[in-house]
């Protein structure tokens, strides 16, 4: 019995502590948006009036909306590129910078008459449209949107046709604030209350946090792709090792030959396709722009050898910076040869020169192993 009483006392203390953490007398622990308001209060995204009121049923103004969204997005320090002037918003207005940042991010639109109307209220349809434009949503047909809305809202017939696809997307990703007892009503044209805004923003942060987590996972996971498969690739954690003598096909722009090209000549190329291992890890992307440099060119000699070239390749990355994707590894190049008889004859009797023309595949053989990070595609020599 003592243990039960003690448990009850501790539970009461815990509950009372949770209630005490909310500084506003008009929000209790059982309030429908309590958790969302508490979270956003802790993060400094929303606040109540000075004193003891949060005013959960008050409507959100355009100025308040700008401040809350900018804070929720973590854009308080966003550089303001485009300045706006309004008859009703001075530089000393309490929300002036947040309004400018919201306008720069296309969260809000300026009125055409030179006014911003900072004290006008925001409707639920405006907030829902903003969230759908901001968040990552799947395209859905109007039919699917209608089905989702019909199943969720008793006021479906009141939803205008122009808003149904947007509202349907919001319903699918579950970001709409649904306040009891009207949780089955979209109330698209009603003004947003402070409590509803807290739920809208909490739902937005849930989705953005989830998207960020997905991006982190994507950026820290090996890239999977289809392409030309390279055998005998050794995998050591996130580093793949392409062994010496691995042959990589590249397509060149311009023309090079063992007869006419000299050391130092530059050319452009790209891989004939993605280069992958037998588990389809992307090793080298077909989108890479390769810059080739001839290090040495050896003529073919009768009965002795075929012509060959030694290359050094670099790549232009997505930021247009020259990056040594293939390091200082050297390569032996031989062009394709469709005439097998001529190939054998020139190899055995004469020794062949070659000319690689624009658009032709050139096969480049690694002289030493090449290491590639299968997560970042960073290449080490």
Phi, psi and omega in degrees: 000317179300321181295320180295315179298317180298318179299317179297318179297315180296319179298319179296318179298317181297314181296314180297324178296318180297319179293320183295335181293334178278117188279004186245133185287343182265012174232117176249174187298334181270002181295140189301331181249022185304309185298317181293318179296316180300315181297314182289330173296314180300326183271000177073019182276324178232165177203164176261188178281163177298128185120227189234017184245137172263334181059060185297335183266356177290151180278154179270131177272167179299322179293315179297320179300315180301314182296313183296315183293317179300319177293316182297327180274355181068034184249029181297337181253015180302132177292132181269109183272323182246124180266146177232147174237139181227149178293331186250009176225106179273170179294343180265002179297141185300335182247015188306308184292323178294322177298315178298319180293321177296322177292320179294332179267005181061026175285322176234160178244140177287148175286156184276352184262012179086009178242153176256334182060060185296337183262002174287152182273153179265137177269162179297323179295324178295316180293317180298318179297318177301314182296318180294322178291328182279316191273159177283112181234151177278143174294133176231153178285161178297325179298315180293323178296316179298317179299315180297319182287321179297324180285341187255331192231131179287338180262030181306319183296341179273348182284123181293152183301321184293342186257353190294318181293316178299312179296324178296319176298316180296323180293320182296321181268004171060053178247359183280132177285123183241103186265124175296146005267013183256036180292344179261015178236129178287323179050051190300330185261005179277155178286151181275130176273168180295322178294316178298320180297322178299319180290317176304312183291322178296319177295321177298314180295324176300315181290318180292322177295320178295318179296319178298318179297320178296319180295319178298316179298317180296319183283345180249011179246150177301142177278134180252136183205165171263152180167201179280120186273131178258129180272163175063026175282129179267135182246122178238096188058243182263010182247123176261138180246114174275120185290160174303148182077004171297137181258127180244123180275128176233152177254126185262156171249134185094206182213137174224153179207155178289342182274320188251336185280144183241157175306139181097344179294139180254152175207164180249149181203176173208159177292145182296335177196177171302143175257120184230163174265186185288354173255011177066023171290131179288122179260309181222127186276144176291345181276353180293134173267118183262137173248115182260148176226126179283121178269325181203148179225125183243125179290154172286147178231135184307133175065359187246306185204159170272159176291149178208161179230152174249129184241157166234130182244140171234170181225150174266118183277186186294340179263014179060032174255140180286120183236135180282080184291328180251015175056220180254018178299146181250155188226147173255132185243136173222134181282168175290155178218111183279332181273099185297321180298315180295322180298313181294317182299312182291328180289321187270319188261307190261321190084121191258145165273169170214154174233122177262119184262169181305127178086358182275147176279131178243129181264120185249125183260130178290132175275339178211163183301151179236130182254132183230130173281118186282355175268311185259349186062018174290139185245138179239145176269000000 
